[in-house]
């Protein structure tokens, strides 16, 4: 048979890239929609065999056209288990069955991850590196490491919440993306709300950010948007990338590891600020106790 001609019943088989062949069948998916399902092979004969098999499977019932990720499948599986368990419990209540077999399924225990916070020396080296390389996010790193702010709390800071004259910052709101929109709302928990003293390193970093933002405002001219956020884009819009690690960043400051991100999302007690700033005492936000020199 010529490679350029289709055999009988091969109307949906066609040449594919790199010398391969492909075919498709319209199938009904588990969610009740009609979609194309494709098969591939090195030869037309192989694809024809797969095509026939796909037709056979599609005639029997629904066919999935996508392969879910492990996370998606586990979410689906847990939801199915929950629905089944609830349905069987209801059947027991109505005395239709005597035992709920779904309750006998043993779920694996989730192992809690042990957070390994940076040592004082590691945090010091990171901040010094970010400062020396003039990393634009250096002030953000200082607030996260010294005050123990969550990422959303840091991004949600506005200048009215900062008082550099009295060296205080009021944590009341956080910035997060919900449904594709940025929302400036309440902090994660009521306990997160606090009026925190600013150590010298934080005040200095915020003054540096204030100066940097003024320069960006001058450069943007009439295109500047006065959003009031401490951390903003070059046009004044609220920033959502103040702890990103894109490759274009200086090499040393790409050391923001999982441990730093853990600190940004809630640190273990006793590690919410480095001891080299301990000339003042203020509440440790993660443990609820006061720290002093």
C-alpha positions in Angstrom: 0.0 0.0 0.0 1.4 3.4 -0.9 2.3 5.6 2.0 0.5 8.4 0.5 -2.9 6.6 0.2 -5.4 5.8 2.9 -6.8 2.3 3.3 -10.4 1.5 3.6 -11.9 2.8 6.9 -8.9 5.1 7.5 -10.6 8.4 6.8 -9.4 10.0 10.0 -5.8 8.9 9.7 -3.3 11.5 8.5 0.5 12.2 8.4 1.8 13.8 11.5 5.1 15.5 12.3 8.5 13.8 12.2 7.2 11.1 9.8 4.6 9.9 12.4 0.9 9.2 11.7 -2.1 10.3 13.8 -5.8 9.6 13.9 -8.8 10.9 15.9 -12.2 9.7 17.1 -15.0 11.8 18.4 -15.8 10.5 21.9 -18.0 11.3 24.8 -16.0 12.4 27.8 -16.9 11.6 31.5 -18.4 15.1 31.8 -20.8 14.5 29.0 -19.1 16.6 26.3 -18.1 15.5 22.8 -14.3 15.9 22.1 -11.7 14.6 19.8 -9.4 11.9 21.1 -6.2 11.3 19.1 -3.8 8.4 18.8 -0.3 8.4 17.3 2.1 5.8 15.8 5.2 5.3 13.6 3.2 3.6 10.9 -0.2 3.9 9.3 -1.0 0.3 10.2 -0.1 0.8 13.9 -2.3 3.9 14.0 -5.1 2.1 12.3 -5.0 -0.6 14.9 -5.1 2.0 17.7 -7.9 3.9 15.9 -10.0 0.7 15.8 -9.4 0.0 19.4 -10.4 3.6 20.3 -13.6 3.2 18.4 -14.3 0.1 20.3 -13.7 1.7 23.7 -15.7 4.8 22.7 -18.7 2.6 21.8 -18.7 1.1 25.3 -18.7 4.3 27.4 -17.1 7.7 28.2 -13.5 8.2 27.3 -11.2 10.7 29.0 -9.3 13.0 26.5 -6.8 14.4 29.1 -4.4 12.8 31.6 -4.8 14.5 35.1 -1.9 15.4 37.2 -1.3 13.5 40.4 -2.7 16.4 42.4 -5.8 16.6 40.2 -6.4 12.9 40.5 -5.9 12.8 44.2 -8.4 15.6 44.7 -10.9 13.8 42.5 -10.3 10.5 44.3 -10.7 12.1 47.7 -13.9 13.8 46.6 -15.3 10.5 45.3 -14.4 8.8 48.6 -16.1 11.5 50.6 -19.3 11.3 48.5 -19.3 7.5 48.7 -18.8 7.5 52.4 -21.6 10.0 52.9 -24.0 8.1 50.6 -23.3 4.8 52.4 -23.8 6.4 55.8 -27.2 7.7 54.6 -28.0 4.2 53.4 -27.2 2.8 56.8 -29.4 5.4 58.5 -32.2 4.2 56.3 -31.4 0.6 57.2 -30.7 -0.3 53.6 -27.3 -1.7 54.5 -25.7 -2.9 57.7 -22.1 -1.6 57.2 -20.4 1.3 55.6 -17.4 -0.3 53.8 -16.0 3.2 53.0 -15.2 3.8 56.6 -12.8 0.9 56.6 -10.5 2.6 54.1 -7.3 3.6 55.8 -5.9 6.9 54.6 -2.1 7.3 54.7 -1.0 9.7 57.4 0.4 12.9 56.1 3.9 13.6 57.4 4.5 17.1 58.6 7.4 18.8 57.0 10.1 19.9 59.4 10.9 23.5 58.7 14.6 24.3 58.6 14.9 28.0 59.2 18.0 29.9 58.2 20.7 30.3 60.8 21.6 33.8 61.9 24.7 33.7 59.7 22.8 32.5 56.6 20.2 35.2 57.0 22.9 37.8 57.5 24.8 36.7 54.4 21.7 36.7 52.3 20.6 40.2 53.3 24.2 41.6 52.9 24.4 40.0 49.5 21.0 41.5 48.4 22.0 44.9 49.8 25.5 44.9 48.1 24.0 43.8 44.8 21.4 46.6 45.0 18.6 44.0 44.7 15.4 45.9 44.3 13.6 43.6 46.6 16.1 44.0 49.5 13.6 46.0 51.6 11.0 43.2 51.2 13.5 40.5 52.3 14.4 42.6 55.4 10.7 42.8 56.5 10.1 39.1 55.9 13.3 38.0 57.8 13.3 40.5 60.6 9.6 41.0 61.3 8.4 37.6 60.2 5.8 39.0 57.8 4.0 36.7 55.5 4.4 37.4 51.8 0.8 38.8 51.5 1.3 41.0 54.6 4.5 42.5 53.2 3.0 43.0 49.7 -0.2 44.6 51.3 1.7 47.2 53.2 0.7 50.8 52.3 2.5 53.9 53.3 -0.2 55.1 55.8 0.5 51.9 57.7 4.1 52.9 58.1 5.3 55.6 60.5 9.1 56.1 60.1 9.1 59.0 62.6 8.0 56.7 65.5 9.5 53.6 63.9 6.3 51.6 63.9 4.4 49.6 61.3 0.8 48.6 61.6 -0.1 45.2 60.1 -3.8 45.1 59.2 -4.1 44.0 55.6 -2.7 41.6 53.1 -2.6 41.4 49.4 -3.5 38.2 47.6 -4.8 37.1 44.2 -8.3 35.6 44.3 -10.0 34.5 41.1 -7.5 36.3 39.0 -8.0 39.6 40.8 -5.8 41.3 43.4 -7.6 41.7 46.7 -6.4 44.0 49.5 -8.2 42.4 52.4 -7.8 41.4 56.0 -4.8 39.4 57.2 -4.9 35.6 57.4 -5.9 35.6 61.1 -6.9 38.1 63.7 -3.8 37.3 65.6 -1.8 38.5 62.7 -3.0 42.1 63.2 -0.3 44.0 65.2 1.5 47.3 65.7 5.2 46.4 65.4 8.2 48.5 66.3 10.6 48.9 63.5 14.3 48.0 64.3 16.9 50.3 62.6 17.5 47.8 59.8 13.8 47.9 58.9 13.5 51.7 59.1 16.6 52.0 56.9 15.3 49.5 54.4 11.9 51.3 54.2 13.6 54.7 53.7 15.5 53.1 50.9 12.3 51.8 49.4 10.7 55.2 49.7 13.6 56.8 47.8 13.5 54.1 45.1 9.8 54.6 44.7 10.2 58.3 44.4 12.7 57.8 41.6 10.3 55.4 39.8 7.5 57.9 40.1 9.7 60.6 38.6 10.6 58.3 35.7 7.0 57.3 35.1 5.8 60.9 35.0 2.1 61.2 34.1 1.8 57.4 33.8 2.4 56.9 37.5 -0.5 55.4 39.4 -0.7 56.5 43.1 -1.7 53.2 44.6 -0.1 53.9 48.0 1.5 50.5 48.2 5.0 50.3 49.7 6.1 47.7 47.2 4.9 48.7 43.7 5.7 48.2 40.1 7.6 50.8 38.1 4.2 52.3 37.2 2.9 52.4 40.8 0.6 49.4 40.6 0.8 46.9 43.6 3.6 44.5 43.1 3.0 40.7 43.3 6.6 39.6 42.6 8.5 40.9 45.6 9.9 37.5 46.4 10.2 36.0 42.9 13.3 34.2 41.8 13.4 34.8 38.0 16.8 33.9 36.4 17.5 37.5 35.5 18.0 38.4 39.1 21.6 38.6 40.6 23.0 35.2 41.3 23.5 35.5 45.0 20.0 36.7 45.7 18.5 33.8 43.9 19.3 31.9 47.0 15.7 32.5 48.2 15.0 28.8 49.0 12.1 26.9 50.4 13.2 27.9 53.9 12.9 31.6 53.1 9.4 31.0 51.6 8.5 29.1 54.8 9.5 32.1 56.8 7.4 34.3 54.6 4.3 32.1 55.2 4.6 31.7 58.9 7.8 30.8 60.8 8.3 28.5 63.7 8.5 30.0 67.2 11.8 31.5 68.1 12.9 32.1 64.5 10.9 35.1 63.4 13.7 37.6 63.5 17.5 37.3 63.6 19.2 38.0 67.0 21.6 40.6 65.6 18.6 43.1 65.7 17.8 42.2 69.3 18.7 45.6 70.8 14.9 46.1 71.2 12.2 43.8 72.6 9.0 43.4 70.7 6.4 40.6 70.4 7.4 37.5 68.5 4.5 37.2 66.1 4.9 33.5 65.6 5.1 32.5 69.3 3.2 35.3 71.1 6.1 35.9 73.4 8.4 38.9 73.9 12.0 38.8 72.8 14.8 40.9 74.3 18.5 41.0 74.3 
